[in-house]
Amino acid sequence: KNTMVFGWILVDLMIMQLLLKNLIIILFKEFIMDWKIPLSEPDLGQEEIDTVISVIKSKWLTMGAVTAEFEKKFAEKMNVKYAFAVNNATAALHIANVCLNIKEGDEVICPALTFVASANASKYTGAKVVFADITDENDWTISVSDIKKLITKKTKAIVVVHYAGFSCNMEEIMNIAKEYNLKVIEDCAHSPFAAYKFSNGEIKSLGSIGDVGCFSFFGNKNMTTGEGGMVTTNSDEIAQKIKLLRSHGMTTLTYERHKGHASGYDVVELGYNYRIDEIRSAIGISQLNKIDYNNTERRRVYKTYMDYLSNCKNVIFPFKDSDLSLATPHIMPIILKNNYLEIKNLLKEKGIQTSKHYDLVPNFSIYKEDKPFVSKIEHINNILTLPLYPGLKQDDIKFICDLVSNY
């Protein structure tokens, strides 16, 4: 009897285990799905592996000489005076706000269409974030006319986001900033080594035009270190503040003391622990060696999507009139006028990973006010981000576009 009961208990446990396993698969199918075409794919290989091994063998893992080399190479490539590596782009944005003395009682104008970190970094300081719409159906960057309407006596700065790797209208924005004595923070998370052409023909790297530039090296970005970011500026004064704030407000770094260049330190600012490490900096140097080729590939992929989708009546395709040679396409967002969920689900069924960049920040609970933010773009909530990465084949792009166009 006992043996039979024990046997039935084992059977029940096996059944329960099987049911639990199936339940987990159902609940987490999207996260473990083997996508036929992923949303993004980083270009990582033997070069990154070798450089990480080299750092580990050196036995110095915290911020040091490799980071200094990464910063130097990044600044030179951008043609900007200073570049400081940090542990992520949100830290970069926060430092930018603090360095520009943004504080409680100030207002910061920020685009509604962005990742929430663009706004959060200003909110950390106690400032009020005021949201601007995008320009129009073709240009999804911050509206210059909205910026002008939103300026008050409390406005301290403008955060611009070079959405999808395409530049904002920096000439107009810098003119407004000069007129009203405002600071400009460039969120370049999507746009490493993209550029803007001024009316006089001058071309400048994004992140070198405003007061501070902020870059992301998250896993899906044009160049990645897994986590990581960069803060850039041409201002000697701002650069000194960034250097202090990145590492606890300390006057000397651990690596400098380790090398005998300093014997002690003072703390002169209320700083943060936003340092990057040598492993990620080493990966960053390897990624810098690939960025030009990979950005060229991204332009190819974007152009191919444009050729297939720009005349589809159900699709609003952004930046059709922009100079693609100056852009560094990071994502491939479109707006669907009709059948949004149906097309999204169809792509998923076919093994094509998609996303949405983004839900409008002012409509999140933390920012929502009595009056909801309403964009002038009728179908702004129907953004669908399609796969985009170097190496994405033309046949795969055509397959995706046919599914979108023929639904």
VOVOKOL-781015 format. One record per residue (C-alpha): residue number from 0; residue in one letter; z, x, y. Coordinates in steps of 0.05 Angstrom, whole numbers. Last residue first. Example, Ala and Ser with C-alpha at 12.3 -4.5 7.8 and 13.67 -1.06 7.14 Angstrom:
REM residues 2
[1,'S',[143,273,-21]];
[0,'A',[156,246,-90]];
This chain:
REM residues 407
[406,'Y',[-896,-34,856]];
[405,'N',[-960,6,865]];
[404,'S',[-939,50,923]];
[403,'V',[-871,72,899]];
[402,'L',[-892,84,826]];
[401,'D',[-956,118,849]];
[400,'C',[-915,162,896]];
[399,'I',[-870,187,840]];
[398,'F',[-928,203,794]];
[397,'K',[-966,236,851]];
[396,'I',[-905,280,866]];
[395,'D',[-900,298,792]];
[394,'D',[-974,316,789]];
[393,'Q',[-966,359,852]];
[392,'K',[-911,400,819]];
[391,'L',[-842,410,849]];
[390,'G',[-836,486,851]];
[389,'P',[-796,488,915]];
[388,'Y',[-753,426,922]];
[387,'L',[-761,354,942]];
[386,'P',[-742,292,901]];
[385,'L',[-744,225,938]];
[384,'T',[-692,200,987]];
[383,'L',[-693,124,997]];
[382,'I',[-673,95,1064]];
[381,'N',[-668,19,1063]];
[380,'N',[-610,13,1112]];
[379,'I',[-656,33,1170]];
[378,'H',[-702,-27,1157]];
[377,'E',[-706,-55,1227]];
[376,'I',[-701,10,1266]];
[375,'K',[-666,-10,1331]];
[374,'S',[-601,9,1297]];
[373,'V',[-541,-38,1299]];
[372,'F',[-471,-9,1303]];
[371,'P',[-420,-63,1289]];
[370,'K',[-379,-92,1347]];
[369,'D',[-305,-92,1333]];
[368,'E',[-308,-18,1316]];
[367,'K',[-324,18,1252]];
[366,'Y',[-309,93,1252]];
[365,'I',[-260,100,1194]];
[364,'S',[-290,39,1159]];
[363,'F',[-360,69,1155]];
[362,'N',[-409,32,1200]];
[361,'P',[-410,87,1253]];
[360,'V',[-435,137,1200]];
[359,'L',[-500,101,1183]];
[358,'D',[-513,105,1108]];
[357,'Y',[-554,167,1098]];
[356,'H',[-593,203,1069]];
[355,'K',[-598,159,1006]];
[354,'S',[-609,187,936]];
[353,'T',[-662,192,882]];
[352,'Q',[-668,220,812]];
[351,'I',[-732,206,774]];
[350,'G',[-723,192,700]];
[349,'K',[-772,134,695]];
[348,'E',[-714,83,693]];
[347,'K',[-686,115,756]];
[346,'L',[-753,108,792]];
[345,'L',[-755,34,772]];
[344,'N',[-683,25,796]];
[343,'K',[-700,52,866]];
[342,'I',[-763,10,868]];
[341,'E',[-726,-54,851]];
[340,'L',[-669,-38,898]];
[339,'Y',[-715,-28,958]];
[338,'N',[-764,-84,943]];
[337,'N',[-788,-89,1016]];
[336,'K',[-793,-47,1079]];
[335,'L',[-778,18,1043]];
[334,'I',[-756,75,1087]];
[333,'I',[-772,146,1067]];
[332,'P',[-730,209,1059]];
[331,'M',[-757,274,1029]];
[330,'I',[-702,325,1039]];
[329,'H',[-698,397,1064]];
[328,'P',[-764,405,1100]];
[327,'T',[-764,471,1139]];
[326,'A',[-802,453,1202]];
[325,'L',[-842,496,1251]];
[324,'S',[-906,495,1209]];
[323,'L',[-898,420,1199]];
[322,'D',[-912,406,1273]];
[321,'S',[-888,334,1278]];
[320,'D',[-934,274,1281]];
[319,'K',[-919,248,1211]];
[318,'F',[-845,260,1223]];
[317,'P',[-820,202,1181]];
[316,'F',[-856,157,1130]];
[315,'I',[-842,82,1135]];
[314,'V',[-866,55,1068]];
[313,'N',[-888,-15,1048]];
[312,'K',[-956,-8,1080]];
[311,'C',[-972,57,1043]];
[310,'N',[-1014,99,1091]];
[309,'S',[-964,157,1097]];
[308,'L',[-950,156,1022]];
[307,'Y',[-999,201,984]];
[306,'D',[-1018,251,1038]];
[305,'M',[-948,252,1066]];
[304,'Y',[-918,267,998]];
[303,'T',[-966,325,991]];
[302,'K',[-948,350,1060]];
[301,'Y',[-874,349,1043]];
[300,'V',[-886,388,978]];
[299,'R',[-927,441,1014]];
[298,'R',[-875,446,1070]];
[297,'R',[-822,456,1017]];
[296,'E',[-863,512,986]];
[295,'T',[-866,547,1053]];
[294,'N',[-791,540,1060]];
[293,'N',[-784,571,990]];
[292,'Y',[-828,631,1008]];
[291,'D',[-790,644,1073]];
[290,'I',[-722,633,1040]];
[289,'K',[-729,680,982]];
[288,'N',[-699,745,1009]];
[287,'L',[-647,704,1047]];
[286,'Q',[-625,676,980]];
[285,'S',[-608,745,954]];
[284,'I',[-566,758,1017]];
[283,'G',[-531,691,1008]];
[282,'I',[-514,707,935]];
[281,'A',[-479,769,961]];
[280,'S',[-443,728,1014]];
[279,'R',[-420,679,960]];
[278,'I',[-390,736,918]];
[277,'E',[-361,771,979]];
[276,'D',[-318,711,1001]];
[275,'I',[-323,663,1060]];
[274,'R',[-267,655,1110]];
[273,'Y',[-246,588,1139]];
[272,'N',[-171,600,1136]];
[271,'Y',[-155,571,1205]];
[270,'G',[-133,595,1273]];
[269,'L',[-78,579,1323]];
[268,'E',[-96,637,1368]];
[267,'V',[-66,706,1385]];
[266,'V',[-39,730,1318]];
[265,'D',[-27,805,1321]];
[264,'Y',[-48,856,1269]];
[263,'G',[-28,919,1233]];
[262,'S',[-51,988,1210]];
[261,'A',[-124,985,1231]];
[260,'H',[-188,1021,1209]];
[259,'G',[-154,1044,1145]];
[258,'K',[-205,1014,1099]];
[257,'H',[-155,963,1073]];
[256,'R',[-135,947,1145]];
[255,'E',[-207,931,1163]];
[254,'Y',[-215,891,1099]];
[253,'T',[-153,849,1114]];
[252,'L',[-181,829,1182]];
[251,'T',[-156,849,1251]];
[250,'T',[-136,807,1312]];
[249,'M',[-112,748,1271]];
[248,'G',[-125,677,1296]];
[247,'H',[-117,652,1225]];
[246,'S',[-184,679,1200]];
[245,'R',[-243,637,1224]];
[244,'L',[-209,621,1290]];
[243,'L',[-208,694,1313]];
[242,'K',[-281,710,1299]];
[241,'I',[-303,643,1326]];
[240,'K',[-265,655,1391]];
[239,'Q',[-297,724,1401]];
[238,'A',[-366,694,1388]];
[237,'I',[-353,640,1440]];
[236,'E',[-340,692,1494]];
[235,'D',[-399,736,1475]];
[234,'S',[-446,676,1476]];
[233,'N',[-510,679,1436]];
[232,'T',[-482,636,1380]];
[231,'T',[-484,625,1305]];
[230,'V',[-436,595,1254]];
[229,'M',[-453,601,1181]];
[228,'G',[-436,561,1118]];
[227,'G',[-411,564,1047]];
[226,'E',[-407,528,981]];
[225,'G',[-454,540,923]];
[224,'T',[-485,600,960]];
[223,'T',[-548,562,976]];
[222,'M',[-614,568,1014]];
[221,'N',[-656,506,1027]];
[220,'K',[-594,464,1012]];
[219,'N',[-575,428,948]];
[218,'G',[-516,472,927]];
[217,'F',[-485,476,997]];
[216,'F',[-505,534,1042]];
[215,'S',[-496,496,1107]];
[214,'F',[-510,520,1178]];
[213,'C',[-478,509,1246]];
[212,'G',[-507,531,1313]];
[211,'V',[-466,539,1376]];
[210,'D',[-482,535,1451]];
[209,'G',[-550,504,1440]];
[208,'I',[-616,542,1430]];
[207,'S',[-600,593,1375]];
[206,'G',[-585,544,1319]];
[205,'L',[-658,524,1312]];
[204,'S',[-699,587,1320]];
[203,'K',[-737,593,1386]];
[202,'I',[-811,588,1404]];
[201,'E',[-834,597,1476]];
[200,'G',[-900,561,1491]];
[199,'N',[-880,538,1561]];
[198,'S',[-869,467,1535]];
[197,'F',[-817,493,1486]];
[196,'K',[-831,503,1411]];
[195,'Y',[-773,491,1365]];
[194,'A',[-759,529,1300]];
[193,'A',[-736,523,1228]];
[192,'F',[-701,584,1201]];
[191,'P',[-647,544,1163]];
[190,'S',[-659,470,1178]];
[189,'H',[-621,418,1139]];
[188,'A',[-549,440,1155]];
[187,'C',[-573,459,1225]];
[186,'D',[-521,418,1264]];
[185,'E',[-533,444,1334]];
[184,'I',[-473,437,1380]];
[183,'V',[-490,427,1454]];
[182,'K',[-440,432,1511]];
[181,'L',[-445,387,1572]];
[180,'N',[-449,403,1646]];
[179,'Y',[-484,337,1663]];
[178,'E',[-550,366,1688]];
[177,'K',[-548,426,1641]];
[176,'A',[-535,383,1580]];
[175,'I',[-591,336,1600]];
[174,'N',[-639,394,1607]];
[173,'M',[-616,421,1539]];
[172,'I',[-630,354,1507]];
[171,'E',[-699,349,1538]];
[170,'E',[-719,418,1513]];
[169,'M',[-685,408,1446]];
[168,'N',[-724,347,1425]];
[167,'C',[-693,348,1355]];
[166,'S',[-724,394,1304]];
[165,'F',[-745,375,1234]];
[164,'G',[-708,402,1173]];
[163,'A',[-690,334,1143]];
[162,'Y',[-650,317,1207]];
[161,'H',[-642,372,1259]];
[160,'V',[-574,343,1277]];
[159,'V',[-552,345,1350]];
[158,'V',[-480,342,1371]];
[157,'I',[-473,330,1446]];
[156,'A',[-411,353,1484]];
[155,'K',[-357,336,1534]];
[154,'T',[-368,263,1552]];
[153,'K',[-306,235,1588]];
[152,'K',[-342,220,1654]];
[151,'T',[-392,180,1614]];
[150,'I',[-457,195,1577]];
[149,'L',[-479,141,1529]];
[148,'K',[-543,118,1565]];
[147,'K',[-570,189,1571]];
[146,'I',[-558,204,1497]];
[145,'D',[-593,139,1478]];
[144,'S',[-655,159,1517]];
[143,'V',[-656,226,1481]];
[142,'S',[-653,192,1413]];
[141,'I',[-624,235,1357]];
[140,'T',[-672,255,1302]];
[139,'W',[-710,206,1258]];
[138,'D',[-777,213,1293]];
[137,'N',[-832,168,1265]];
[136,'E',[-794,102,1263]];
[135,'D',[-762,116,1330]];
[134,'T',[-713,162,1367]];
[133,'I',[-652,156,1322]];
[132,'D',[-591,118,1348]];
[131,'A',[-532,148,1385]];
[130,'F',[-459,146,1364]];
[129,'V',[-397,160,1406]];
[128,'V',[-344,203,1373]];
[127,'K',[-276,202,1407]];
[126,'A',[-241,269,1410]];
[125,'G',[-176,283,1372]];
[124,'T',[-199,352,1350]];
[123,'Y',[-211,330,1278]];
[122,'K',[-256,274,1306]];
[121,'S',[-306,326,1328]];
[120,'A',[-311,355,1257]];
[119,'N',[-312,284,1229]];
[118,'A',[-376,266,1266]];
[117,'S',[-423,319,1236]];
[116,'A',[-382,316,1172]];
[115,'V',[-405,243,1161]];
[114,'F',[-475,264,1140]];
[113,'T',[-525,241,1192]];
[112,'L',[-559,179,1220]];
[111,'A',[-511,155,1274]];
[110,'P',[-526,216,1317]];
[109,'C',[-467,246,1355]];
[108,'I',[-443,241,1427]];
[107,'V',[-375,273,1437]];
[106,'E',[-321,242,1480]];
[105,'D',[-260,277,1506]];
[104,'G',[-190,247,1510]];
[103,'E',[-163,291,1453]];
[102,'K',[-198,358,1450]];
[101,'I',[-264,395,1455]];
[100,'N',[-250,466,1478]];
[99,'L',[-320,492,1461]];
[98,'C',[-289,539,1410]];
[97,'V',[-252,480,1378]];
[96,'N',[-316,440,1369]];
[95,'A',[-355,499,1340]];
[94,'I',[-297,517,1294]];
[93,'H',[-299,445,1266]];
[92,'L',[-375,448,1256]];
[91,'A',[-371,514,1219]];
[90,'A',[-313,489,1177]];
[89,'T',[-355,429,1159]];
[88,'A',[-412,477,1142]];
[87,'N',[-371,512,1087]];
[86,'N',[-331,575,1073]];
[85,'V',[-351,613,1135]];
[84,'A',[-402,666,1153]];
[83,'F',[-405,688,1226]];
[82,'A',[-472,700,1261]];
[81,'Y',[-479,732,1330]];
[80,'K',[-536,751,1377]];
[79,'V',[-590,705,1350]];
[78,'N',[-659,726,1329]];
[77,'M',[-655,682,1268]];
[76,'K',[-675,738,1220]];
[75,'E',[-631,787,1256]];
[74,'A',[-571,739,1255]];
[73,'F',[-579,726,1180]];
[72,'K',[-586,800,1164]];
[71,'K',[-524,818,1204]];
[70,'E',[-483,761,1175]];
[69,'F',[-501,779,1104]];
[68,'E',[-485,853,1116]];
[67,'A',[-417,835,1145]];
[66,'T',[-405,790,1085]];
[65,'V',[-421,848,1038]];
[64,'A',[-374,894,1077]];
[63,'G',[-313,849,1072]];
[62,'M',[-290,779,1059]];
[61,'T',[-251,775,994]];
[60,'L',[-278,800,928]];
[59,'W',[-267,875,928]];
[58,'K',[-267,900,856]];
[57,'S',[-334,935,866]];
[56,'K',[-353,913,795]];
[55,'I',[-346,841,816]];
[54,'V',[-392,852,875]];
[53,'S',[-445,884,832]];
[52,'I',[-440,828,781]];
[51,'V',[-453,778,836]];
[50,'T',[-514,818,860]];
[49,'D',[-543,821,790]];
[48,'I',[-535,746,777]];
[47,'E',[-567,729,844]];
[46,'E',[-627,773,830]];
[45,'Q',[-631,746,759]];
[44,'G',[-644,675,781]];
[43,'L',[-626,618,828]];
[42,'D',[-677,574,865]];
[41,'P',[-636,511,873]];
[40,'E',[-663,445,845]];
[39,'S',[-663,379,882]];
[38,'L',[-671,305,867]];
[37,'P',[-684,318,794]];
[36,'I',[-750,300,759]];
[35,'K',[-744,284,685]];
[34,'W',[-669,274,696]];
[33,'D',[-623,289,639]];
[32,'M',[-570,237,654]];
[31,'I',[-499,263,653]];
[30,'F',[-478,237,722]];
[29,'E',[-519,173,720]];
[28,'K',[-493,156,651]];
[27,'F',[-420,162,672]];
[26,'L',[-396,91,660]];
[25,'I',[-443,78,601]];
[24,'I',[-428,145,568]];
[23,'I',[-353,135,578]];
[22,'L',[-357,65,547]];
[21,'N',[-396,93,487]];
[20,'K',[-342,146,476]];
[19,'L',[-287,94,482]];
[18,'L',[-321,49,431]];
[17,'L',[-329,108,383]];
[16,'Q',[-257,128,391]];
[15,'M',[-234,56,381]];
[14,'I',[-275,52,318]];
[13,'M',[-247,118,292]];
[12,'L',[-176,95,308]];
[11,'D',[-187,29,272]];
[10,'V',[-214,66,211]];
[9,'L',[-154,113,212]];
[8,'I',[-107,54,216]];
[7,'W',[-143,21,158]];
[6,'G',[-133,84,116]];
[5,'F',[-59,87,134]];
[4,'V',[-51,15,112]];
[3,'M',[-86,30,46]];
[2,'T',[-44,93,34]];
[1,'N',[20,54,49]];
[0,'K',[0,0,0]];
